[in-house]
């Protein structure tokens, strides 16, 4: 049976076309994931908040660490690969750090203490939906309330993105990175 949750094709309705005008593109190319979103005007309007804005209270590097770990936890190679290809170098992530988002996360020696904590927070949120008291205390000490809410919102948003990408079964973009296949020492 063909998966009905697949990338929509042009020509788009006037409403969908208008909504897609505000969607980021990669060198003019509309990503497959956004074309999957285009199956529903409501989803395009409300389904996934844009946490890639310049007004975010967390750094772009922190945002990308959260996104890469959430998508790795949910085995969403599509979204992980898009973010590695487009953003990882721009936020200063090394190849070792990118690999660590998939393979060993917070235990890798390549992370600063705050980044290691950020990865622990993401892992606990993905695994159990809340933070153990020790991590909660450290999380609250490290980030402001506004930053905490942003981190949690990015986690939730990229859960949704990962669900859609995984269920739709979309192929990787031609420029996407792929998950590391061999386990490296962390």
C-alpha positions, 0 to 999 in steps of 0.5 A: 500500500502506498503511504498517503503521507508523502510530499505534496507535488505542485501545483499547490492550491493558492492557500498552500502556496501562500503558506509555503512562501514563509517556509525556509528553502535550501538554495531555493529548494523546498525540502521534502518534509515541508512538502509533506506538511503541505498536505494540510493547511492547518498543519502548515499554519499551526503544527510546527512552531518555528524555533529557528528565529533570531529572537530565540533566548538560547544560542543557535549552537544550543538549539542545534545540539537539542535538535540533533539529539532529539532526532537521533533519539527518535532515529530520524535520520532525515531531519538529523541529516538536514540539520547536520548538512545545513547548520552544524558547521555554522554553529561550530559543531565538530565532526566528533560532536556531530557523531556524538549526538548519535552515538554517545551524547552527554558522556562524550568528552568533546562537550563542555559541561553545560552542553553535556547537561543539555544533552542529559536534559534532552535524553531524559525528556525523550525517554521519560518526559520529565527531569529527575530532580538532580537534572532539574536542579542543574537545568534551572541553575544553568538556564533562565526560565525563558531559556528552559521553556525554549529548550523544552519547546524545541524538544517537543517541536522536533519530536513532532517533526521526527514523527512526521518524517519517520511515518512518511518514510521520506527519502533523505535529501541529496545533500543530507548527512547520514547517521554514522554507521560505526561506533567510535570511542567517545 
